[in-house]
Amino acid sequence: LCLGIGSPEASASSACQLALAWMLAEALGISDRAWADPQMRRSDAAAGLDLGFKAVDAEDPAAPGGSGFCRSDGRPLLLFMPHCDRALYEMVLAANLGSSAGDEARGGCALADVILLGNSFEVYAERDSLRLVPEGTPGAPSAGSILRRLCGLVKEQKLPTFQPCPEAFNDLSVISFPEDALKQWKP
């Protein structure tokens, strides 16, 4: 499930991000492909469809990927979220904490089954410690921030800068949620 790519028609960064999403899906043999972004235009949806990505409303429980932002059928979920805002990360993490936190009421989604290609949690933590985003403004951490509390429990591998279009992939990491580490999660 790709979130936050934007409009490839309107942005070279978005076009590069969609291209990487397609290359990853092809290389990994992922046929169940979906993407969502409020900036997506009709032409973007058509281009995505040509690459095998169905445009969906990510918050629709019937959307591919399961209940909103998670999959409850036990299969792994690759989330591609380059440069999404913090609020979307918080929603995605909350949706996928279900069975990881022992809360079956959330639909049984398991964060341990998620691989996230997105903004570096370490960079968020660094920015939080420097208080770069004023408290109470969009993007600022909340007291109950799931992202902030998970930061020390994730396995993160930063990706190198893509020189032809650095703004498309800066601060990008591959993030996984090891099951052993998630046992330490305190909701």
Disulfide bonds with the S-S distance in Angstrom:
Cys70-Cys109 1.87
